[in-house]
């Protein structure tokens, strides 16, 4: 009886994990890398007058991990701050 449950549950759990991994990848790649890098790159370039980051706008894959992470966090923080101000909670 246990074997029937295992043979039925194993593909279901495996499929569910595959869906969760795909959602994690999409969330990380789009939400963090694309949006965070785009906004963070513009903000960092504006604040440092074009000195940081040295990489071009489309060179996110060629940048050191920690530099890219910093820029992406800056971008998401700026996005969060703008949403906070626009939403009216800042008053």
Backbone as CSV, one residue per row, in Angstrom:
resi,resn,N_x,N_y,N_z,CA_x,CA_y,CA_z,C_x,C_y,C_z
1,UNK,0.815,-1.198,0.000,0.000,0.000,0.000,0.857,1.259,0.000
2,UNK,1.973,1.230,0.698,2.854,2.388,0.754,3.469,2.651,-0.620
3,UNK,3.771,1.587,-1.363,4.367,1.760,-2.674,3.420,2.471,-3.633
4,UNK,2.116,2.208,-3.524,1.145,2.873,-4.389,1.143,4.375,-4.108
5,UNK,1.169,4.751,-2.825,1.206,6.158,-2.465,2.478,6.834,-2.936
6,UNK,3.600,6.150,-2.804,4.870,6.716,-3.246,4.923,6.862,-4.758
7,UNK,4.430,5.882,-5.476,4.482,5.966,-6.932,3.520,7.022,-7.462
8,UNK,2.452,7.287,-6.739,1.522,8.337,-7.163,2.020,9.722,-6.751
9,UNK,2.541,9.840,-5.553,2.950,11.152,-5.046,4.267,11.642,-5.630
10,UNK,5.159,10.749,-5.957,6.478,11.170,-6.447,6.375,12.041,-7.715
11,UNK,5.611,11.662,-8.742,5.509,12.533,-9.918,4.775,13.843,-9.623
12,UNK,3.798,13.801,-8.744,3.058,15.020,-8.403,3.967,16.003,-7.679
13,UNK,4.715,15.514,-6.701,5.639,16.371,-5.959,6.749,16.875,-6.878
14,UNK,7.250,16.015,-7.736,8.289,16.413,-8.677,7.787,17.508,-9.616
15,UNK,6.571,17.374,-10.099,5.993,18.394,-10.980,5.781,19.705,-10.232
16,UNK,5.290,19.623,-9.001,5.080,20.834,-8.201,6.403,21.548,-7.936
17,UNK,7.447,20.796,-7.643,8.758,21.408,-7.430,9.297,22.047,-8.705
18,UNK,9.061,21.435,-9.839,9.494,22.018,-11.108,8.777,23.349,-11.369
19,UNK,7.489,23.399,-11.064,6.733,24.655,-11.235,7.270,25.723,-10.288
20,UNK,7.541,25.359,-9.043,8.067,26.327,-8.076,9.456,26.820,-8.481
21,UNK,10.290,25.939,-9.009,11.612,26.364,-9.483,11.492,27.329,-10.658
22,UNK,10.565,27.068,-11.553,10.358,27.967,-12.693,9.859,29.328,-12.219
23,UNK,8.946,29.347,-11.276,8.455,30.618,-10.738,9.549,31.375,-10.006
24,UNK,10.386,30.672,-9.277,11.509,31.306,-8.600,12.472,31.923,-9.611
25,UNK,12.760,31.204,-10.673,13.663,31.720,-11.697,13.079,32.959,-12.363
26,UNK,11.797,32.912,-12.715,11.162,34.071,-13.350,11.148,35.260,-12.400
27,UNK,10.806,35.018,-11.146,10.785,36.096,-10.168,12.152,36.702,-9.949
28,UNK,13.167,35.880,-9.848,14.522,36.375,-9.639,15.024,37.105,-10.878
29,UNK,14.867,36.489,-12.032,15.427,37.065,-13.244,14.720,38.351,-13.635
30,UNK,13.417,38.346,-13.629,12.696,39.549,-14.052,12.640,40.585,-12.944
31,UNK,12.177,40.176,-11.796,11.951,41.138,-10.721,13.213,41.732,-10.158
32,UNK,14.227,40.939,-10.024,15.421,41.429,-9.363,16.463,41.910,-10.358
33,UNK,16.808,41.074,-11.312,17.884,41.437,-12.218,17.469,42.494,-13.232
34,UNK,16.384,42.303,-13.919,16.027,43.234,-14.990,15.543,44.561,-14.428
35,UNK,14.551,44.523,-13.547,13.994,45.766,-13.004,15.003,46.434,-12.079
36,UNK,15.581,45.662,-11.160,16.546,46.229,-10.221,17.765,46.808,-10.912
37,UNK,18.325,46.095,-11.859,19.507,46.579,-12.571,19.181,47.828,-13.379
38,UNK,18.068,47.842,-14.073,17.726,48.988,-14.916,17.594,50.268,-14.102
39,UNK,16.833,50.208,-13.037,16.631,51.401,-12.214,17.900,51.738,-11.446
40,UNK,18.535,50.731,-10.864,19.757,50.967,-10.096,20.891,51.510,-10.937
41,UNK,21.020,51.020,-12.150,22.077,51.509,-13.033,21.870,52.986,-13.334
42,UNK,20.637,53.361,-13.646,20.355,54.770,-13.938,20.601,55.660,-12.727
43,UNK,20.168,55.227,-11.564,20.349,56.020,-10.344,21.824,56.143,-9.982
44,UNK,22.556,55.036,-10.016,23.985,55.089,-9.688,24.765,55.933,-10.679
45,UNK,24.440,55.815,-11.945,25.114,56.644,-12.944,24.815,58.121,-12.732
46,UNK,23.581,58.442,-12.384,23.212,59.844,-12.162,23.893,60.399,-10.913
47,UNK,23.934,59.625,-9.847,24.528,60.109,-8.596,26.045,60.211,-8.656
48,UNK,26.686,59.343,-9.413,28.152,59.376,-9.501,28.639,60.074,-10.759
49,UNK,27.742,60.725,-11.458,28.069,61.464,-12.685,28.756,60.586,-13.727
50,UNK,28.264,59.379,-13.892,28.743,58.475,-14.928,29.943,57.633,-14.571
51,UNK,30.393,57.656,-13.321,31.591,56.896,-12.935,31.275,55.458,-12.522
52,UNK,30.135,55.232,-11.863,29.800,53.906,-11.342,28.408,53.526,-11.776
53,UNK,28.178,52.387,-12.267,29.102,51.291,-12.564,29.820,51.519,-13.885
54,UNK,30.968,50.908,-14.004,31.764,51.075,-15.222,31.154,50.307,-16.389
55,UNK,30.358,49.305,-16.087,29.745,48.484,-17.129,28.640,49.260,-17.839
56,UNK,28.425,48.897,-19.088,27.344,49.514,-19.855,26.004,49.001,-19.360
57,UNK,24.934,49.629,-19.807,23.588,49.310,-19.351,23.221,47.855,-19.588
58,UNK,23.647,47.297,-20.700,23.262,45.925,-21.048,24.320,44.891,-20.665
59,UNK,25.266,45.223,-19.815,26.336,44.303,-19.434,26.162,43.747,-18.022
60,UNK,24.953,43.485,-17.626,24.699,42.977,-16.279,25.364,41.620,-16.058
61,UNK,25.503,40.825,-17.092,26.118,39.498,-16.954,27.638,39.557,-16.838
62,UNK,28.243,40.687,-17.205,29.697,40.811,-17.183,30.216,41.518,-15.932
63,UNK,29.339,41.833,-14.997,29.719,42.574,-13.802,29.923,41.596,-12.652
64,UNK,30.820,41.956,-11.732,31.023,41.162,-10.534,29.701,40.991,-9.787
65,UNK,29.514,39.824,-9.167,28.254,39.509,-8.498,27.875,40.544,-7.449
66,UNK,28.828,40.949,-6.616,28.518,41.872,-5.522,28.193,43.263,-6.031
67,UNK,28.850,43.689,-7.093,28.531,44.993,-7.691,27.132,44.952,-8.288
68,UNK,26.820,43.895,-9.015,25.485,43.757,-9.597,24.422,43.689,-8.509
69,UNK,24.694,42.956,-7.448,23.739,42.859,-6.347,23.499,44.221,-5.706
70,UNK,24.554,44.990,-5.482,24.419,46.326,-4.910,23.559,47.219,-5.799
71,UNK,23.841,47.205,-7.088,23.088,48.043,-8.025,21.629,47.612,-8.077
72,UNK,21.373,46.313,-8.067,19.996,45.823,-8.109,19.238,46.172,-6.835
73,UNK,19.906,46.116,-5.687,19.260,46.498,-4.429,18.966,47.986,-4.416
74,UNK,19.887,48.793,-4.921,19.634,50.238,-5.025,18.419,50.490,-5.916
75,UNK,18.358,49.804,-7.028,17.228,49.976,-7.938,15.901,49.595,-7.313
76,UNK,15.865,48.484,-6.613,14.624,48.068,-5.969,14.261,48.979,-4.801
77,UNK,15.270,49.513,-4.093,14.999,50.457,-3.008,14.414,51.758,-3.553
78,UNK,14.959,52.236,-4.661,14.422,53.454,-5.277,13.005,53.213,-5.778
79,UNK,12.771,52.086,-6.401,11.424,51.747,-6.859,10.446,51.678,-5.689
80,UNK,10.865,51.053,-4.603,10.010,50.971,-3.417,9.727,52.350,-2.836
81,UNK,10.737,53.208,-2.797,10.543,54.558,-2.272,9.586,55.366,-3.142
82,UNK,9.707,55.236,-4.444,8.805,55.955,-5.355,7.372,55.461,-5.183
83,UNK,7.185,54.161,-5.087,5.846,53.610,-4.868,5.297,54.087,-3.532
84,UNK,6.121,54.134,-2.517,5.698,54.599,-1.191,5.244,56.049,-1.240
85,UNK,5.995,56.893,-1.925,5.629,58.308,-2.016,4.379,58.501,-2.851
86,UNK,4.282,57.813,-3.968,3.120,57.965,-4.851,1.841,57.444,-4.174
87,UNK,1.972,56.394,-3.369,0.791,55.807,-2.750,0.150,56.706,-1.686
88,UNK,0.861,57.688,-1.210,0.292,58.618,-0.247,0.600,58.289,1.196
89,UNK,1.340,57.233,1.457,1.673,56.894,2.828,2.757,57.792,3.402
90,UNK,3.461,58.508,2.557,4.561,59.355,3.013,4.079,60.646,3.652
91,UNK,2.803,60.975,3.521,2.309,62.246,4.091,1.897,62.122,5.517
